[in-house]
Amino acid sequence: MRLVIKNLQNKTIYISEKNTILQSLGENAIDWMQACGGKGRCTTCKMVILEGSENLNELSEVEKKFMALNRLKANERLACQAKPKNLQSETKIIIQVPKIYQLPHILYND
């Protein structure tokens, strides 16, 4: 399955259902904001899902909690909680990094 990061010049990586999106980003040397180290205690690894949300696991309890607190919108997921499912090779998920969590040393195109 492919993960496309739209506002990182459409950077595309291949992801595995064994890893969270955050782990897959790290394995592909893509810096991603994560204040709590990927433990689901904050929302800094938030990603906006533009396409393919059906190819991700169900919301975790942590994500449901943050949605109830209005810290996650319906089209947002935590990269530390989201895992791919339905790993057909032609399947893709398109995401973008929210402005508020963009890292200063990376050039985003949005």
N, C-alpha and C positions, 0 to 999 in steps of 0.2 A: 504494500500500500504506500502511496506517496503522500507526503505532507508538503504543501506549498505555503510559503510565508510570503503573502502578497506584498507587504510593504518592506520586504528585504530583497527587492529586485526579483521577486518570484523564486527565491531560493527553494529548491526542491530536495527533499531527503526521503529515504525509504525507512519506514518504521515497522516495528515488530509488536505483536500483541503481548509480548512478555514485558515490555517496558511502558512506563508512562510517557506521555509526550515530552515532559521535561527531561527525563532520562535519555530519550532518543535525541533531543536537541543537544544535550551535553556530549553524547557519543559522536555527534557530527560536528563538534567544535563550534556550536552556535551559542553565543552568550545570551542568556535569558535572565531577566530579573527574578530573584528568589530570596527574599529577606529571611525566611524561616528555614532555608535549606531544603525545601521541597517536602515539608512535613504537614502541609495543610493547615497551618496556623494563621496564615495571612492571605491576602489576595494579590500579592505582587507578581505572581507568575501567571496572572490572568491573560487569556488570549481571546480574541474575538473570532467566532466561527462564522465564516462567510459562506461556506459550502461544505456539505458532507457531515453534518452533525449526527446523522443517522449511522455513521460509521464509527461512532465513539460509544464507549460503555455508558450505562445509565449514570445519572448524577450520583455522586457519593453523598454520604450523610453530611460531610463537611461542606460540600457545595450547596446542599439543600439549606444548611444553616446560614451560609452567607447570602443565599437568595432571599431567605426570610428576613434577613437584616438589610436587604436592598444593597448589598455590596457586590452582587453578581446579577447581571441582566440575563434574560432568556437566551441570548445569543453568545453568552460568555461562558467559558469553562476555566478551571484551574489546570494548568499544564501538569502539575504534580499529581492530579487526581484522574485526569482523562487518559484512557487507554484505547487504542484502536480495536475494533472488532471487524469482522468481515474482511479479511485480508486478501481479497482478490487483487491481482496485480494492476488492473485498470482502475481500481478504486482510488479516490483521492479525497483529502480533506484540505480545504483552503482556509487559512487563518491569517490574522494580522496582529501585530503588537499594538496594544492601546497606547495612545500618545503619552499618557501619564507614566507608563512603565518603560518607555524607551530609554535605552542606555546611551549616555552621552558620547561614547567612543564609537558608536555604530551609525552608519549613514542609512537612514530610512527614507523611503520614497513615497511619503504621503503628505 
